Amino acid sequence: MYLLKIWYNTRKSLLLEEKVPPQAVDEVYMNINNPKLTPRAQKLRRDMTKEERHLWYDFLKNLPVTIHRQKVIGNYIVDFYCASAQIAIELDGSQHFTPDGKEYDRQRDAYLQSRGIIVLRYSNGDIHRNFEGVCTDIHRNIFFRLADSITDTETEANK
């Protein structure tokens, strides 16, 4: 017995159908975003911190790639997400530096990495003290990751 795992692109066009053995059921369900988090994500979008607003309006919003704010991924909400580069951008306030906050971030990062997502973390202090450096690092990571995916696609096409 096999389950059918169906992958869609952002425009809901069919990309791939894949037969999945029953033991992979947990992996299939791991890739489903929790719809119960959508109202919370919408509220977080409306109530961004001043650091999130600064990064969004003064940099991310103007990039030539789509960046999502407060994106639900699995059972987590990431501050910013670039799907085409599979990069999550997190701005860390004081709650992230407590023992519980560090453990939660470690678990979330492990989950995101298991889905092929790179997590870039910056403190709110980084935004205040080194905004240009943060923007440069984000830009470099996104476009290196995009260049790698284009190279990988071309390599696969030439096989």
C-alpha positions in Angstrom: 0.0 0.0 0.0 1.3 3.5 -0.9 0.0 7.0 -0.3 0.2 9.6 -3.1 2.3 12.6 -2.2 1.5 15.6 -4.5 3.7 18.6 -4.8 2.4 21.9 -6.1 4.1 25.2 -6.9 3.0 28.5 -5.6 0.4 28.9 -8.4 -1.1 25.5 -7.4 0.1 23.9 -10.6 1.0 20.2 -10.2 4.8 19.7 -10.0 5.2 16.2 -9.0 3.3 13.1 -7.9 5.2 10.6 -5.7 4.2 7.3 -4.2 5.1 7.2 -0.5 5.4 4.0 1.6 3.2 3.9 4.7 6.2 4.4 7.0 6.7 7.8 5.5 3.3 9.0 6.5 4.7 11.1 9.4 7.0 12.9 6.9 4.1 13.6 4.6 2.1 15.2 7.4 5.2 17.0 8.7 5.0 19.1 5.5 1.5 20.4 6.2 1.3 23.9 7.6 -0.9 24.3 10.7 -4.0 26.3 9.6 -4.8 27.1 13.2 -1.7 29.4 13.2 -3.0 31.6 10.3 -5.0 34.1 12.5 -1.9 34.5 14.8 0.3 35.1 11.8 -2.1 37.7 10.5 -2.1 39.5 13.9 1.7 39.4 13.9 1.7 41.0 10.5 -0.5 43.8 11.7 1.5 44.3 14.9 5.2 44.0 13.7 7.9 45.1 16.1 9.7 48.4 15.2 12.7 46.3 14.1 10.6 44.1 11.8 8.9 47.2 10.3 12.4 48.8 9.7 13.7 45.6 8.0 10.5 45.1 6.0 9.8 48.7 4.8 13.5 49.8 4.4 14.9 46.6 2.8 13.0 43.4 2.3 9.8 44.8 0.7 11.9 46.3 -2.2 13.9 43.1 -3.1 13.3 41.6 -6.5 12.2 38.3 -4.9 9.0 37.7 -2.9 9.4 37.8 0.8 6.5 36.7 3.0 6.0 38.3 6.5 5.0 36.1 9.4 4.8 32.9 7.3 3.3 29.7 8.8 5.6 26.8 8.1 4.6 23.5 9.8 3.7 24.3 13.4 5.8 27.5 13.4 5.6 31.1 12.3 8.8 32.6 10.9 9.3 36.4 10.8 10.2 36.6 7.1 10.4 33.9 4.4 11.8 33.8 0.9 10.3 30.6 -0.6 12.4 30.8 -3.9 15.6 30.7 -1.8 14.2 28.6 1.0 15.5 31.1 3.6 13.8 32.1 6.8 14.8 35.4 8.5 14.3 35.7 12.2 14.7 38.8 14.3 15.4 37.9 17.9 14.2 40.0 20.8 15.0 39.4 24.5 12.7 36.4 24.8 15.0 34.4 22.4 18.0 34.7 24.8 16.3 32.9 27.8 17.0 29.2 28.3 13.5 28.3 27.1 13.7 30.7 24.2 17.0 29.2 23.1 15.6 25.6 23.3 12.5 26.6 21.3 14.6 28.2 18.6 16.9 25.2 18.5 13.9 22.9 17.9 12.3 25.2 15.4 15.6 25.6 13.5 16.1 21.9 13.4 12.6 21.4 11.9 13.1 24.1 9.3 16.5 22.7 8.4 14.9 19.3 7.9 12.7 20.9 5.3 15.7 22.4 3.5 15.2 25.9 4.9 18.2 28.0 6.0 17.5 30.2 9.0 19.2 33.5 9.3 19.1 35.0 12.8 19.7 38.6 13.8 19.2 40.3 17.1 17.2 43.4 17.4 20.5 45.0 18.5 22.0 44.0 15.1 19.1 45.9 13.4 19.8 49.0 15.5 23.6 49.0 15.4 24.4 47.4 12.0 21.4 47.6 9.7 23.4 47.9 6.5 25.5 44.8 7.5 22.3 42.8 8.2 20.8 43.8 4.8 24.1 42.9 3.0 24.1 39.5 4.7 20.5 38.8 3.9 21.0 39.9 0.3 24.2 37.8 -0.1 22.5 34.6 1.3 19.3 34.9 -0.8 21.1 35.5 -4.0 23.8 32.9 -3.4 21.1 30.4 -2.6 19.1 31.4 -5.8 22.3 31.1 -7.9 22.9 27.6 -6.5 19.4 26.5 -7.3 19.7 27.8 -10.9 23.1 26.0 -11.3 21.6 22.8 -9.8 18.6 23.0 -12.2 20.9 23.6 -15.2 23.1 20.6 -14.1 20.0 18.3 -13.9 18.8 19.5 -17.3 22.1 18.7 -18.9 22.2 15.1 -17.6 
